[in-house]
Amino acid sequence: MEQQKPLKKDKRALRTATKLSGIGIQMGVTIYLGNLLGAWLDQKFNTTFLEISITLLSIFLSTYLLIVKAKKLNT
């Protein structure tokens, strides 16, 4: 009887899919935590602009991290 050899392409595809789903989760968590931090700071300092500012900053940060990780996947 011949043993079946595992396909390397399937393993690579699974690893890539895992990394991509991790990137999506990381983006969502970063933006959510940025929003929570901004809302908390708005309440603490009695302001109205920190939630929006920190949420936008977290969106830019998560987009930057997405680009860096996408470049790593392509190399």
Gaussian input, Z-matrix of N, CA and C with variables (Angstrom, degrees):
# hf/3-21g

backbone

0 1
 N
 C     1     B1
 C     2     B2     1     A1
 N     3     B3     2     A2     1     D1
 C     4     B4     3     A3     2     D2
 C     5     B5     4     A4     3     D3
 N     6     B6     5     A5     4     D4
 C     7     B7     6     A6     5     D5
 C     8     B8     7     A7     6     D6
 N     9     B9     8     A8     7     D7
 C    10    B10     9     A9     8     D8
 C    11    B11    10    A10     9     D9
 N    12    B12    11    A11    10    D10
 C    13    B13    12    A12    11    D11
 C    14    B14    13    A13    12    D12
 N    15    B15    14    A14    13    D13
 C    16    B16    15    A15    14    D14
 C    17    B17    16    A16    15    D15
 N    18    B18    17    A17    16    D16
 C    19    B19    18    A18    17    D17
 C    20    B20    19    A19    18    D18
 N    21    B21    20    A20    19    D19
 C    22    B22    21    A21    20    D20
 C    23    B23    22    A22    21    D21
 N    24    B24    23    A23    22    D22
 C    25    B25    24    A24    23    D23
 C    26    B26    25    A25    24    D24
 N    27    B27    26    A26    25    D25
 C    28    B28    27    A27    26    D26
 C    29    B29    28    A28    27    D27
 N    30    B30    29    A29    28    D28
 C    31    B31    30    A30    29    D29
 C    32    B32    31    A31    30    D30
 N    33    B33    32    A32    31    D31
 C    34    B34    33    A33    32    D32
 C    35    B35    34    A34    33    D33
 N    36    B36    35    A35    34    D34
 C    37    B37    36    A36    35    D35
 C    38    B38    37    A37    36    D36
 N    39    B39    38    A38    37    D37
 C    40    B40    39    A39    38    D38
 C    41    B41    40    A40    39    D39
 N    42    B42    41    A41    40    D40
 C    43    B43    42    A42    41    D41
 C    44    B44    43    A43    42    D42
 N    45    B45    44    A44    43    D43
 C    46    B46    45    A45    44    D44
 C    47    B47    46    A46    45    D45
 N    48    B48    47    A47    46    D46
 C    49    B49    48    A48    47    D47
 C    50    B50    49    A49    48    D48
 N    51    B51    50    A50    49    D49
 C    52    B52    51    A51    50    D50
 C    53    B53    52    A52    51    D51
 N    54    B54    53    A53    52    D52
 C    55    B55    54    A54    53    D53
 C    56    B56    55    A55    54    D54
 N    57    B57    56    A56    55    D55
 C    58    B58    57    A57    56    D56
 C    59    B59    58    A58    57    D57
 N    60    B60    59    A59    58    D58
 C    61    B61    60    A60    59    D59
 C    62    B62    61    A61    60    D60
 N    63    B63    62    A62    61    D61
 C    64    B64    63    A63    62    D62
 C    65    B65    64    A64    63    D63
 N    66    B66    65    A65    64    D64
 C    67    B67    66    A66    65    D65
 C    68    B68    67    A67    66    D66
 N    69    B69    68    A68    67    D67
 C    70    B70    69    A69    68    D68
 C    71    B71    70    A70    69    D69
 N    72    B72    71    A71    70    D70
 C    73    B73    72    A72    71    D71
 C    74    B74    73    A73    72    D72
 N    75    B75    74    A74    73    D73
 C    76    B76    75    A75    74    D74
 C    77    B77    76    A76    75    D75
 N    78    B78    77    A77    76    D76
 C    79    B79    78    A78    77    D77
 C    80    B80    79    A79    78    D78
 N    81    B81    80    A80    79    D79
 C    82    B82    81    A81    80    D80
 C    83    B83    82    A82    81    D81
 N    84    B84    83    A83    82    D82
 C    85    B85    84    A84    83    D83
 C    86    B86    85    A85    84    D84
 N    87    B87    86    A86    85    D85
 C    88    B88    87    A87    86    D86
 C    89    B89    88    A88    87    D87
 N    90    B90    89    A89    88    D88
 C    91    B91    90    A90    89    D89
 C    92    B92    91    A91    90    D90
 N    93    B93    92    A92    91    D91
 C    94    B94    93    A93    92    D92
 C    95    B95    94    A94    93    D93
 N    96    B96    95    A95    94    D94
 C    97    B97    96    A96    95    D95
 C    98    B98    97    A97    96    D96
 N    99    B99    98    A98    97    D97
 C   100   B100    99    A99    98    D98
 C   101   B101   100   A100    99    D99
 N   102   B102   101   A101   100   D100
 C   103   B103   102   A102   101   D101
 C   104   B104   103   A103   102   D102
 N   105   B105   104   A104   103   D103
 C   106   B106   105   A105   104   D104
 C   107   B107   106   A106   105   D105
 N   108   B108   107   A107   106   D106
 C   109   B109   108   A108   107   D107
 C   110   B110   109   A109   108   D108
 N   111   B111   110   A110   109   D109
 C   112   B112   111   A111   110   D110
 C   113   B113   112   A112   111   D111
 N   114   B114   113   A113   112   D112
 C   115   B115   114   A114   113   D113
 C   116   B116   115   A115   114   D114
 N   117   B117   116   A116   115   D115
 C   118   B118   117   A117   116   D116
 C   119   B119   118   A118   117   D117
 N   120   B120   119   A119   118   D118
 C   121   B121   120   A120   119   D119
 C   122   B122   121   A121   120   D120
 N   123   B123   122   A122   121   D121
 C   124   B124   123   A123   122   D122
 C   125   B125   124   A124   123   D123
 N   126   B126   125   A125   124   D124
 C   127   B127   126   A126   125   D125
 C   128   B128   127   A127   126   D126
 N   129   B129   128   A128   127   D127
 C   130   B130   129   A129   128   D128
 C   131   B131   130   A130   129   D129
 N   132   B132   131   A131   130   D130
 C   133   B133   132   A132   131   D131
 C   134   B134   133   A133   132   D132
 N   135   B135   134   A134   133   D133
 C   136   B136   135   A135   134   D134
 C   137   B137   136   A136   135   D135
 N   138   B138   137   A137   136   D136
 C   139   B139   138   A138   137   D137
 C   140   B140   139   A139   138   D138
 N   141   B141   140   A140   139   D139
 C   142   B142   141   A141   140   D140
 C   143   B143   142   A142   141   D141
 N   144   B144   143   A143   142   D142
 C   145   B145   144   A144   143   D143
 C   146   B146   145   A145   144   D144
 N   147   B147   146   A146   145   D145
 C   148   B148   147   A147   146   D146
 C   149   B149   148   A148   147   D147
 N   150   B150   149   A149   148   D148
 C   151   B151   150   A150   149   D149
 C   152   B152   151   A151   150   D150
 N   153   B153   152   A152   151   D151
 C   154   B154   153   A153   152   D152
 C   155   B155   154   A154   153   D153
 N   156   B156   155   A155   154   D154
 C   157   B157   156   A156   155   D155
 C   158   B158   157   A157   156   D156
 N   159   B159   158   A158   157   D157
 C   160   B160   159   A159   158   D158
 C   161   B161   160   A160   159   D159
 N   162   B162   161   A161   160   D160
 C   163   B163   162   A162   161   D161
 C   164   B164   163   A163   162   D162
 N   165   B165   164   A164   163   D163
 C   166   B166   165   A165   164   D164
 C   167   B167   166   A166   165   D165
 N   168   B168   167   A167   166   D166
 C   169   B169   168   A168   167   D167
 C   170   B170   169   A169   168   D168
 N   171   B171   170   A170   169   D169
 C   172   B172   171   A171   170   D170
 C   173   B173   172   A172   171   D171
 N   174   B174   173   A173   172   D172
 C   175   B175   174   A174   173   D173
 C   176   B176   175   A175   174   D174
 N   177   B177   176   A176   175   D175
 C   178   B178   177   A177   176   D176
 C   179   B179   178   A178   177   D177
 N   180   B180   179   A179   178   D178
 C   181   B181   180   A180   179   D179
 C   182   B182   181   A181   180   D180
 N   183   B183   182   A182   181   D181
 C   184   B184   183   A183   182   D182
 C   185   B185   184   A184   183   D183
 N   186   B186   185   A185   184   D184
 C   187   B187   186   A186   185   D185
 C   188   B188   187   A187   186   D186
 N   189   B189   188   A188   187   D187
 C   190   B190   189   A189   188   D188
 C   191   B191   190   A190   189   D189
 N   192   B192   191   A191   190   D190
 C   193   B193   192   A192   191   D191
 C   194   B194   193   A193   192   D192
 N   195   B195   194   A194   193   D193
 C   196   B196   195   A195   194   D194
 C   197   B197   196   A196   195   D195
 N   198   B198   197   A197   196   D196
 C   199   B199   198   A198   197   D197
 C   200   B200   199   A199   198   D198
 N   201   B201   200   A200   199   D199
 C   202   B202   201   A201   200   D200
 C   203   B203   202   A202   201   D201
 N   204   B204   203   A203   202   D202
 C   205   B205   204   A204   203   D203
 C   206   B206   205   A205   204   D204
 N   207   B207   206   A206   205   D205
 C   208   B208   207   A207   206   D206
 C   209   B209   208   A208   207   D207
 N   210   B210   209   A209   208   D208
 C   211   B211   210   A210   209   D209
 C   212   B212   211   A211   210   D210
 N   213   B213   212   A212   211   D211
 C   214   B214   213   A213   212   D212
 C   215   B215   214   A214   213   D213
 N   216   B216   215   A215   214   D214
 C   217   B217   216   A216   215   D215
 C   218   B218   217   A217   216   D216
 N   219   B219   218   A218   217   D217
 C   220   B220   219   A219   218   D218
 C   221   B221   220   A220   219   D219
 N   222   B222   221   A221   220   D220
 C   223   B223   222   A222   221   D221
 C   224   B224   223   A223   222   D222

   B1=1.4482
   B2=1.5241
   B3=1.3022
   B4=1.4494
   B5=1.5226
   B6=1.3167
   B7=1.4590
   B8=1.5161
   B9=1.3133
   B10=1.4492
   B11=1.5213
   B12=1.3147
   B13=1.4591
   B14=1.5244
   B15=1.3255
   B16=1.4661
   B17=1.5247
   B18=1.2892
   B19=1.4496
   B20=1.5189
   B21=1.3144
   B22=1.4676
   B23=1.5186
   B24=1.3206
   B25=1.4568
   B26=1.5236
   B27=1.3221
   B28=1.4591
   B29=1.5254
   B30=1.3237
   B31=1.4603
   B32=1.5190
   B33=1.3242
   B34=1.4687
   B35=1.5217
   B36=1.3127
   B37=1.4600
   B38=1.5256
   B39=1.3208
   B40=1.4598
   B41=1.5333
   B42=1.3246
   B43=1.4701
   B44=1.5246
   B45=1.3264
   B46=1.4584
   B47=1.5247
   B48=1.3124
   B49=1.4639
   B50=1.5245
   B51=1.3156
   B52=1.4660
   B53=1.5182
   B54=1.3134
   B55=1.4668
   B56=1.5217
   B57=1.3224
   B58=1.4599
   B59=1.5262
   B60=1.3135
   B61=1.4646
   B62=1.5236
   B63=1.3182
   B64=1.4638
   B65=1.5125
   B66=1.3278
   B67=1.4604
   B68=1.5265
   B69=1.3212
   B70=1.4657
   B71=1.5157
   B72=1.3120
   B73=1.4643
   B74=1.5237
   B75=1.3351
   B76=1.4595
   B77=1.5292
   B78=1.3244
   B79=1.4711
   B80=1.5289
   B81=1.3201
   B82=1.4573
   B83=1.5143
   B84=1.3175
   B85=1.4671
   B86=1.5234
   B87=1.3298
   B88=1.4629
   B89=1.5218
   B90=1.3125
   B91=1.4696
   B92=1.5281
   B93=1.3082
   B94=1.4657
   B95=1.5277
   B96=1.3307
   B97=1.4649
   B98=1.5255
   B99=1.3315
   B100=1.4622
   B101=1.5106
   B102=1.3238
   B103=1.4543
   B104=1.5197
   B105=1.3301
   B106=1.4677
   B107=1.5316
   B108=1.3253
   B109=1.4685
   B110=1.5183
   B111=1.3277
   B112=1.4685
   B113=1.5188
   B114=1.3253
   B115=1.4769
   B116=1.5257
   B117=1.3261
   B118=1.4642
   B119=1.5307
   B120=1.3305
   B121=1.4666
   B122=1.5271
   B123=1.3300
   B124=1.4730
   B125=1.5284
   B126=1.3129
   B127=1.4655
   B128=1.5192
   B129=1.3265
   B130=1.4593
   B131=1.5242
   B132=1.3295
   B133=1.4604
   B134=1.5204
   B135=1.3254
   B136=1.4634
   B137=1.5332
   B138=1.3402
   B139=1.4609
   B140=1.5292
   B141=1.3246
   B142=1.4684
   B143=1.5272
   B144=1.3159
   B145=1.4627
   B146=1.5292
   B147=1.3081
   B148=1.4640
   B149=1.5256
   B150=1.3187
   B151=1.4683
   B152=1.5327
   B153=1.3116
   B154=1.4612
   B155=1.5214
   B156=1.3259
   B157=1.4668
   B158=1.5257
   B159=1.3061
   B160=1.4689
   B161=1.5273
   B162=1.3228
   B163=1.4656
   B164=1.5256
   B165=1.3217
   B166=1.4699
   B167=1.5226
   B168=1.3135
   B169=1.4568
   B170=1.5359
   B171=1.3274
   B172=1.4616
   B173=1.5358
   B174=1.3303
   B175=1.4649
   B176=1.5282
   B177=1.3230
   B178=1.4694
   B179=1.5211
   B180=1.3194
   B181=1.4615
   B182=1.5176
   B183=1.3172
   B184=1.4615
   B185=1.5264
   B186=1.3310
   B187=1.4637
   B188=1.5228
   B189=1.3188
   B190=1.4594
   B191=1.5275
   B192=1.3193
   B193=1.4651
   B194=1.5273
   B195=1.3267
   B196=1.4641
   B197=1.5239
   B198=1.3213
   B199=1.4626
   B200=1.5210
   B201=1.3346
   B202=1.4647
   B203=1.5284
   B204=1.3187
   B205=1.4668
   B206=1.5234
   B207=1.3299
   B208=1.4669
   B209=1.5267
   B210=1.3283
   B211=1.4714
   B212=1.5179
   B213=1.3234
   B214=1.4763
   B215=1.5202
   B216=1.3216
   B217=1.4644
   B218=1.5244
   B219=1.3265
   B220=1.4602
   B221=1.5169
   B222=1.3191
   B223=1.4661
   B224=1.4958
   A1=109.70
   A2=114.02
   A3=120.37
   A4=109.79
   A5=115.42
   A6=119.04
   A7=109.12
   A8=115.11
   A9=119.14
   A10=108.99
   A11=115.72
   A12=120.60
   A13=108.48
   A14=117.47
   A15=119.25
   A16=109.90
   A17=115.44
   A18=120.28
   A19=110.26
   A20=116.19
   A21=120.34
   A22=111.15
   A23=116.93
   A24=119.72
   A25=110.83
   A26=116.71
   A27=119.82
   A28=111.16
   A29=116.92
   A30=120.38
   A31=110.71
   A32=116.35
   A33=119.64
   A34=110.66
   A35=116.79
   A36=120.40
   A37=110.69
   A38=116.09
   A39=119.99
   A40=110.70
   A41=116.87
   A42=120.08
   A43=111.22
   A44=116.56
   A45=120.53
   A46=110.45
   A47=117.32
   A48=120.66
   A49=111.14
   A50=116.83
   A51=120.81
   A52=110.86
   A53=116.17
   A54=119.78
   A55=111.19
   A56=116.97
   A57=120.05
   A58=112.01
   A59=117.13
   A60=118.64
   A61=110.47
   A62=116.75
   A63=120.23
   A64=111.89
   A65=116.82
   A66=120.92
   A67=110.02
   A68=116.79
   A69=120.12
   A70=112.13
   A71=116.04
   A72=120.32
   A73=110.07
   A74=116.82
   A75=120.68
   A76=110.92
   A77=117.08
   A78=120.00
   A79=110.88
   A80=116.07
   A81=119.46
   A82=112.86
   A83=116.17
   A84=120.44
   A85=110.73
   A86=117.39
   A87=120.58
   A88=111.12
   A89=116.63
   A90=120.26
   A91=110.50
   A92=117.39
   A93=121.00
   A94=111.32
   A95=116.14
   A96=119.21
   A97=111.68
   A98=117.02
   A99=120.20
   A100=111.70
   A101=116.60
   A102=120.82
   A103=111.10
   A104=117.06
   A105=119.96
   A106=111.53
   A107=116.01
   A108=119.76
   A109=110.76
   A110=116.29
   A111=119.69
   A112=112.33
   A113=116.88
   A114=120.26
   A115=110.54
   A116=116.32
   A117=119.76
   A118=110.97
   A119=116.70
   A120=119.88
   A121=111.42
   A122=117.35
   A123=120.04
   A124=111.29
   A125=116.81
   A126=119.32
   A127=111.05
   A128=117.13
   A129=120.72
   A130=111.73
   A131=116.97
   A132=120.97
   A133=113.50
   A134=117.12
   A135=123.09
   A136=111.22
   A137=115.53
   A138=121.81
   A139=109.00
   A140=115.51
   A141=119.33
   A142=113.17
   A143=118.50
   A144=120.43
   A145=114.35
   A146=118.71
   A147=120.48
   A148=113.26
   A149=116.85
   A150=119.02
   A151=110.71
   A152=116.32
   A153=120.37
   A154=110.55
   A155=116.58
   A156=120.83
   A157=111.83
   A158=117.06
   A159=120.36
   A160=110.42
   A161=117.67
   A162=119.65
   A163=110.59
   A164=117.27
   A165=120.12
   A166=111.41
   A167=117.10
   A168=120.83
   A169=110.87
   A170=116.42
   A171=119.32
   A172=111.30
   A173=117.91
   A174=120.77
   A175=109.85
   A176=116.82
   A177=119.93
   A178=111.10
   A179=116.74
   A180=120.50
   A181=111.38
   A182=117.68
   A183=120.20
   A184=111.38
   A185=117.65
   A186=120.49
   A187=110.78
   A188=116.93
   A189=120.80
   A190=111.06
   A191=116.76
   A192=120.58
   A193=111.50
   A194=116.68
   A195=120.88
   A196=110.70
   A197=117.06
   A198=121.15
   A199=110.73
   A200=117.03
   A201=120.58
   A202=110.50
   A203=116.94
   A204=119.59
   A205=112.16
   A206=117.48
   A207=120.35
   A208=110.66
   A209=115.83
   A210=119.21
   A211=110.45
   A212=117.01
   A213=120.35
   A214=111.04
   A215=117.45
   A216=120.49
   A217=111.48
   A218=116.72
   A219=120.16
   A220=113.83
   A221=117.60
   A222=118.54
   A223=111.54
   D1=140.68
   D2=179.09
   D3=-94.37
   D4=137.30
   D5=175.92
   D6=-82.26
   D7=143.02
   D8=177.81
   D9=-80.68
   D10=135.21
   D11=178.16
   D12=-90.57
   D13=134.94
   D14=178.01
   D15=-67.74
   D16=142.02
   D17=179.87
   D18=-80.10
   D19=126.60
   D20=-179.96
   D21=-69.94
   D22=-32.31
   D23=-179.42
   D24=-64.65
   D25=-39.19
   D26=179.57
   D27=-65.00
   D28=-39.94
   D29=179.08
   D30=-66.99
   D31=-40.90
   D32=178.83
   D33=-64.88
   D34=-41.48
   D35=179.93
   D36=-63.94
   D37=-39.80
   D38=179.35
   D39=-66.70
   D40=-41.83
   D41=177.72
   D42=-63.11
   D43=-43.04
   D44=179.34
   D45=-63.53
   D46=-43.51
   D47=178.77
   D48=-63.10
   D49=-38.34
   D50=177.98
   D51=-64.67
   D52=-44.30
   D53=179.30
   D54=-64.30
   D55=-41.00
   D56=-179.87
   D57=-66.52
   D58=-38.74
   D59=177.80
   D60=-68.50
   D61=-34.25
   D62=175.64
   D63=-64.13
   D64=-36.97
   D65=178.38
   D66=-65.01
   D67=-41.88
   D68=179.03
   D69=-63.69
   D70=-42.33
   D71=178.24
   D72=-64.56
   D73=-42.43
   D74=179.50
   D75=-61.86
   D76=-41.41
   D77=177.91
   D78=-60.76
   D79=-47.53
   D80=-178.48
   D81=-62.45
   D82=-42.46
   D83=-179.46
   D84=-67.35
   D85=-41.19
   D86=179.85
   D87=-62.34
   D88=-45.09
   D89=-179.68
   D90=-67.51
   D91=-41.46
   D92=179.72
   D93=-63.13
   D94=-45.83
   D95=179.79
   D96=-66.51
   D97=-35.70
   D98=175.34
   D99=-62.63
   D100=-40.34
   D101=177.71
   D102=-65.78
   D103=-43.82
   D104=178.34
   D105=-62.09
   D106=-42.67
   D107=179.21
   D108=-62.81
   D109=-43.66
   D110=179.20
   D111=-63.21
   D112=-41.75
   D113=178.93
   D114=-64.76
   D115=-41.25
   D116=179.17
   D117=-64.61
   D118=-42.51
   D119=178.63
   D120=-66.41
   D121=-36.42
   D122=175.85
   D123=-60.79
   D124=-42.41
   D125=178.44
   D126=-68.96
   D127=-40.72
   D128=-176.19
   D129=-66.23
   D130=-42.91
   D131=-176.25
   D132=-102.04
   D133=5.38
   D134=177.00
   D135=55.41
   D136=52.32
   D137=178.04
   D138=-121.76
   D139=177.14
   D140=-179.91
   D141=-127.31
   D142=-3.52
   D143=-173.69
   D144=-105.55
   D145=-14.25
   D146=-174.41
   D147=-69.97
   D148=-36.92
   D149=-179.54
   D150=-61.91
   D151=-46.56
   D152=179.97
   D153=-65.75
   D154=-44.25
   D155=-177.21
   D156=-63.55
   D157=-47.20
   D158=-177.34
   D159=-71.89
   D160=-33.59
   D161=175.79
   D162=-64.22
   D163=-43.78
   D164=176.88
   D165=-63.75
   D166=-40.23
   D167=177.54
   D168=-62.10
   D169=-40.32
   D170=179.37
   D171=-70.03
   D172=-30.95
   D173=175.38
   D174=-65.81
   D175=-45.20
   D176=178.36
   D177=-63.86
   D178=-41.24
   D179=179.06
   D180=-63.27
   D181=-45.02
   D182=-179.48
   D183=-67.76
   D184=-33.67
   D185=175.80
   D186=-66.76
   D187=-41.37
   D188=176.86
   D189=-61.29
   D190=-45.19
   D191=178.38
   D192=-63.58
   D193=-35.63
   D194=176.37
   D195=-62.37
   D196=-44.46
   D197=-179.52
   D198=-64.20
   D199=-42.78
   D200=179.83
   D201=-62.47
   D202=-44.94
   D203=-179.45
   D204=-69.49
   D205=-33.94
   D206=177.62
   D207=-65.93
   D208=-37.59
   D209=177.21
   D210=-65.19
   D211=-38.78
   D212=178.08
   D213=-64.45
   D214=-37.48
   D215=-179.93
   D216=-67.31
   D217=-32.20
   D218=-177.79
   D219=-81.08
   D220=-13.77
   D221=-179.36
   D222=-94.38

